[in-house]
Amino acid sequence: MKYGSLILEKKEYVYLKRILNISGYAKDQKIQQCLVTLSEELKMALIVDEEEVPADIIRFNSIVTLVLENGVEKQLQVVIPTDRDVNQNKISVLTPMGSALIGYSKDDTILWDFPTGKQLIKIIDVVQEETFNGIDLVI
């Protein structure tokens, strides 16, 4: 891990904790386990002000290019649950892949336990679209 721990901006962290609490995780046992793992990782995350977030950290609305261990390259955007759109490769932070990526950075490699089994993911690029700086995150 490039920075030693997950890094999250304060408002995004609070929002994420709230949606994890409200969602009650998920009815699907395997998806629920991914969200429990994320919740545990958040306990050790570094929470910083907007201006302290490194540019290559995966946040809400980040466009992420990654390579799966089978060599497949994917580009997707991690978004809040209401903005998800599979047809536009916008995945909710509450999905297994979204929960795996949030707070990590470019060049990180993640071993995550997905519903289909453990998968190694290499993050090769992170581009910031828009952030929630100055916007109230309302559920």
C-alpha positions as CSV (number, residue, x, y, z in Angstrom):
1,M,0.0,0.0,0.0
2,K,1.6,3.2,-1.2
3,Y,0.6,5.4,1.7
4,G,0.5,2.8,4.5
5,S,-3.3,2.9,5.1
6,L,-6.5,3.9,3.4
7,I,-6.9,7.6,3.0
8,L,-10.3,9.2,3.0
9,E,-11.4,12.8,3.0
10,K,-13.4,13.7,6.2
11,K,-16.8,14.4,4.6
12,E,-16.6,11.3,2.4
13,Y,-15.6,9.2,5.4
14,V,-18.6,10.4,7.4
15,Y,-20.9,9.8,4.4
16,L,-19.5,6.3,3.9
17,K,-19.9,5.4,7.6
18,R,-23.5,6.6,7.5
19,I,-24.4,4.6,4.4
20,L,-22.8,1.5,5.7
21,N,-24.8,1.9,8.9
22,I,-28.1,2.6,7.1
23,S,-27.6,-0.1,4.5
24,G,-27.5,-2.7,7.2
25,Y,-24.9,-4.0,4.8
26,A,-26.7,-6.4,2.4
27,K,-28.9,-9.4,2.3
28,D,-26.5,-11.3,0.2
29,Q,-24.0,-13.0,2.6
30,K,-21.0,-12.6,0.3
31,I,-21.6,-8.9,-0.4
32,Q,-22.2,-8.4,3.3
33,Q,-18.8,-9.8,4.0
34,C,-17.1,-7.3,1.6
35,L,-18.9,-4.5,3.3
36,V,-17.9,-5.8,6.8
37,T,-14.3,-5.9,5.6
38,L,-14.5,-2.3,4.3
39,S,-16.0,-1.3,7.7
40,E,-13.0,-2.9,9.5
41,E,-10.5,-1.2,7.1
42,L,-12.2,2.2,7.8
43,K,-11.3,1.8,11.5
44,M,-7.6,2.1,10.5
45,A,-8.0,4.6,7.7
46,L,-6.2,8.0,7.7
47,I,-8.9,10.7,7.6
48,V,-7.8,14.0,6.2
49,D,-9.0,17.4,5.1
50,E,-9.8,17.9,1.4
51,E,-6.6,19.7,0.6
52,E,-4.5,16.9,2.2
53,V,-6.0,14.1,0.0
54,P,-3.3,12.9,-2.5
55,A,-4.4,13.2,-6.1
56,D,-4.1,9.5,-6.8
57,I,-6.4,8.3,-4.0
58,I,-9.6,6.6,-5.0
59,R,-12.6,8.6,-3.8
60,F,-16.2,9.1,-4.8
61,N,-16.3,9.8,-8.5
62,S,-12.7,8.7,-9.2
63,I,-12.2,7.0,-12.5
64,V,-10.1,4.0,-11.9
65,T,-8.1,1.8,-14.4
66,L,-7.2,-1.6,-13.0
67,V,-5.9,-4.9,-14.1
68,L,-7.3,-8.1,-12.7
69,E,-5.1,-11.1,-12.1
70,N,-6.4,-12.8,-15.3
71,G,-4.9,-9.8,-17.2
72,V,-8.2,-8.1,-18.0
73,E,-8.0,-4.3,-17.8
74,K,-11.1,-2.4,-16.7
75,Q,-12.0,1.2,-16.3
76,L,-14.7,2.2,-13.9
77,Q,-15.9,5.0,-11.7
78,V,-16.6,4.6,-8.0
79,V,-19.8,6.5,-7.1
80,I,-22.3,6.9,-4.3
81,P,-25.1,4.3,-4.5
82,T,-27.7,6.6,-6.1
83,D,-25.3,7.4,-9.0
84,R,-24.5,3.8,-9.9
85,D,-25.0,2.9,-13.6
86,V,-23.6,-0.3,-14.8
87,N,-24.0,0.7,-18.5
88,Q,-21.6,3.6,-17.9
89,N,-19.2,1.6,-15.7
90,K,-20.3,3.6,-12.6
91,I,-20.1,1.2,-9.6
92,S,-21.5,1.9,-6.2
93,V,-19.1,2.0,-3.2
94,L,-21.4,-0.5,-1.7
95,T,-20.6,-3.2,-4.3
96,P,-17.8,-5.6,-3.7
97,M,-15.5,-3.9,-6.3
98,G,-16.4,-0.4,-5.0
99,S,-15.7,-1.4,-1.4
100,A,-12.5,-3.0,-2.4
101,L,-11.1,0.2,-4.1
102,I,-12.2,3.2,-2.0
103,G,-9.3,4.8,-0.2
104,Y,-6.5,3.0,-2.1
105,S,-4.2,4.7,-4.6
106,K,-2.5,4.3,-8.0
107,D,0.0,1.5,-8.0
108,D,-1.6,-0.3,-5.0
109,T,-2.3,-4.0,-5.3
110,I,-5.2,-5.3,-3.4
111,L,-6.1,-8.9,-2.5
112,W,-9.9,-8.8,-1.9
113,D,-12.3,-11.6,-1.1
114,F,-15.1,-11.1,-3.7
115,P,-18.3,-13.2,-3.9
116,T,-16.6,-15.2,-6.6
117,G,-13.4,-15.8,-4.5
118,K,-10.2,-13.9,-3.8
119,Q,-9.0,-11.7,-6.5
120,L,-5.7,-9.7,-6.9
121,I,-6.3,-6.2,-8.4
122,K,-3.6,-3.8,-9.5
123,I,-4.6,-0.2,-9.7
124,I,-2.8,1.4,-12.7
125,D,-4.4,4.8,-12.8
126,V,-6.7,7.1,-10.9
127,V,-8.3,10.2,-12.4
128,Q,-10.4,12.6,-10.3
129,E,-13.7,13.5,-11.9
130,E,-15.5,15.7,-9.3
131,T,-15.4,15.5,-5.6
132,F,-17.9,16.3,-2.9
133,N,-15.9,19.3,-1.6
134,G,-18.3,21.8,-0.3
135,I,-21.4,19.7,-1.1
136,D,-23.5,18.3,1.7
137,L,-23.6,14.5,1.3
138,V,-27.3,13.7,2.1
139,I,-28.6,10.2,2.2
